[in-house]
Amino acid sequence: MNIGIVGLGLIGSSLALKLAEIYNDINIYGEDISKSNLNYAIENTIIDNRLEEKHYSELNILFLAIPVDQILDISVNILDKTNNKTLVVDLGSTKKPICDLIKDNINRSRFLAAHPIAGTEFSGPITADNNLFNNKTIILCETEKTDNKLLIIAKELFLSMEMHIKEMNADEHDKHIAYVSHLSHITSFMLGRTVMDKEKNEETIYDLAGSGFESTVRLGKSSPSMWAPIFQQNKKNIIEALDEYIKNIKNFKDLIETDNLLEMSKEMKEINAIKNILKGIK
């Protein structure tokens, strides 16, 4: 099996490690806009060879593990240059923009929109983890538009990675992800912003911040070059989610201001039910 990976950050490099662990007869080609990322991946045998255009005809699957704005920039060209046996899989966090872009492309059947619900706040191949995808969900969108034989190959690969497959349309994906992923990143960034604005002394933050603060702002360490384009592409759904979130924040602020302890406790008790929803998440 010949695999190509464009983007050797956390997701791309972790994918390379996992596939190399699973398959004995595999050649992994990789490319990254960062020379240091590419060199690190080669020197540490995360990939076998640098991916060049001359290799496209040899690939079974070509993964796009790059920021979503870059996926839009290169996907059509990639589809044009790969052969009719190569499946191109994008791994971005937004789906409607890329699905709309290639909906009428002559090679649409060789494209699969996928989103692995896996990751950390860290980036780069140095953070690669071959267990990153274990027991995680991968969302596949508009699978009815992907060639069935190629789709089966992709699904078998994801299952071999110990992933759970969920299918939905692109609109549904982007709406759900705005609430359960994109909003939490914005919350983390803005909590970090608020504390940094009010606490000018960095030592005070370091000395007084507990584990609760650290876990809440963890995502605030995520890559801006990856997340800013996500927020832009999923703007409509994110603004809707923010409106709901801000309304809830304001309501809770009102309860504090009016010393409404009974309603405050009731509100928090109702929210405690989230622990049952998240019970199965490791």
N, C-alpha and C positions, 0 to 999 in steps of 0.2 A: 504494500500500500504506500502510495506517495501522497504526503500531506504538505500543503503550503499554509503558512501563517503570516499574514501581514499585521504587524504590531506585536512587539515582544515585551509588553508590559506584564503586569500581574496575570491577567487572564490568558494572553497568548502564550506566555512562557509556562504557566501552570498546565495549560492544555497540552503543550509539547511534552512536558514531563510525564503526564498521565498517559498519553497515547504510547509513548516509548515504553512505559511500564507494562502496558497491556499487550501490545503487539510486538512480536519478534521480527517480523518481516516488514519493517516500516522505515521509510526515509522521510525525514522532516526537514523541509526547507523553510527558512524564516527571513523576514525583512522588517526593518524598523527605520523610521525617519531619523532616529538617534543613532549615530555611529557607536556611541559608548554602549547603548543597549544591545546593538547587534554584535559588537565585539565580545561583550560579556556572555551573551547567549552561545556564541561559537566556542569561546575559550572554556566555558563550563559545560560543554556538550549538552546544552538544553536543546539545540537544534543540530542537525547534521551538516547542513550547508546553507549558504546564503541563497535566498530565493531571487531568481532573476527571471525575466520574461521568457527566456528560452526554456525554462522548466515548466511553464504553464501547461504545455501539451501533455506532460507526464503526470499531472496531478489527478488524483481521485476526488479530493476535496480541497478547496481553498477557503480558509477561514479569514474573515476580516475582524480583527480584534483591536480596533482603533477607535478614536473618538467619533461620535456620530456625524459630525460635520464632514470629517474626512471620508467616512463611508459614503456619504452622498456624492462627494467629489470624484471618487474613483470607481464606484461599483459598476457603472455602465461600461466604462473602459475595460474593466476586468472581465465582465461578461462577454464583451466583444472579442477579447484576446484569448480566452480559454476555449477548449474544444467541447464538443457535444457530450463528452463523457465526464466532464468535471462539474461537480456541484459547488457553487459559491455560497458560503454561509456567513451571514453577518451576525455578529454577537453583540450588537449595540443595545442600549437601554431604551431607545424609542423605536417604534415600528411603523407608524403610519407614514411619516415622511419618506422613508426608503421604499415602502411598498407602493406608495403613490408614484414615486419616481420611475420605478421599473415595471409598472403594471402593464404597459403596452410594448415592452421590450420584446424583440423577437426571441430572446434567450431567457424569457421569464421562467420557463419550466426548469431551468438549471439553477434557480436561486431559492434559498431557504432563509426566511427571516427567523432568527432564533435569539433568545435572551436567557443566558444562564443566570439564575438567581444565586450568585456566588460572588464573593469578593471581600476585600478588606479596605481599610483606609489607606493602605500602602500601595506603592506603584513601582514599576520597573522590574526587570528580570531577577534582580537580587532578592526580591520578595516571593519568587515563584514557589508554589507548594503543590506537590503532586496529589495531595489529598483535598485540595480546595473544592472539588466538585462532588466529593463523596456525599451521597444521600441528599443532594441538592436538587431543586427543580429546574428544568429548562423549559421555557415557554416557546412553542413553535407557532408561528402565525401564518395564516393563509396557505396551509399545507395542500389544499386542493389545487393550488396553482403550481405546485412543484411536481416534476416527473415522479411517478410512483416508485419506480425502481431506484432512483436516486434518493428519494425520501426514505425508503426502507433501509438503505445503506446507512444514512445519517442516524436514523432511529436506533439501529443496532449498535452503532458506535457510541451513542449517548447512553444507551442501556449498559454497555460494557464498562462505561465510566461510573457506573452505579448511580446514575441520575434518574430522576422521575420526570416523565414527559407530560406536559399539559399543553393542550392546543386551544387557541382562541383567535378571534380576528384582531386586526391591528388596532382598531379603535378601542376595543374592549381592553386590550393589553395596556395601551397608553393611559387610559383612564384609571385602571386599577393601580398601575405602577406609580402614577402621580401621587396617590395617597399613601401607599405602603413603602415607597422607596424615595421618590424625589422630595416629598415633603419632609421626611425625616432628615435628609441631607441639608435642606434649607434651614430647618430648625437648629441643627447642629452648628452650621456656619454662623447663624445669627445670634445664638446664645454665646458663642465664642466672641463675636463682635461686641455684644452688649457688655460682657465682663471686661474685655480688653479696653473698651471706652471708659468704663467707670473705675476700673482698678488699674491705674497707671503704673503702679509698682509691680513688676513681674514677680518679685520674691513673695509678695503678699498672695498672689494667685497660686503660686507653687506651694506655699506653706499652708494655706487655708483650704484649698480645693480638695474635696474628698473623692471617693471612688464614684459617687453618683454624678458629680460634675464631669469627671474624666470619661465615664462611659457615655454621657449624654453628648459631649462635644467630640467624641472619637471620630465621627464622620467629618468633622470640620477640618481634619487633616487630609482629606481627599484631594485629588488633583483638580485644580481649577480648569485646566485645559480640557479635561474630560467632562466636567460637570456643567460648565457654562453653556456649551452647545446643547446639552440635554435639556437644560431649563428653557433654552430658546425654542427648541423643536417641540417641546411638549407644553408650550406656554399656556394654551387655553385650559388644559386640564389642571395644570399646576396653579393657575390663578384661581380656579374654582376651589381647589383644595385649600389654598391659602385663605380664601374668603371664609370658608367653614372653620378653619383653624383659628383665625383671628377672632371670629365671632365667639368661639368657645373660650379663648383666652380673655376676651373682654368680659364675658359673663362671669368667669371665675374671679376676675379682678373686682367686679361689682360685689360679689359675695364677700370678698375680703374687706372691701371698703365699708360694707354695711354690717360687718361682724355677724354675718349669717352662718353661724357655725353648723347649724342643723343641715341646711341645704348644701353647704360645702362638704360635709361628711357624706351626705347622701350621694352627691356627685362623684366623689372619689370612690365610694363603695361600688357604684355602678360601673365605673371605669376599671375597677379591680377584676372584672370578668374577663379582661383581656388576657389574664394569665392562663385561663382555660383554653383560649383560642391559640395561644402560643405554646401550649404544653408540649406539643410534638416537635417544636423547633429546637434543634441542638445548637 
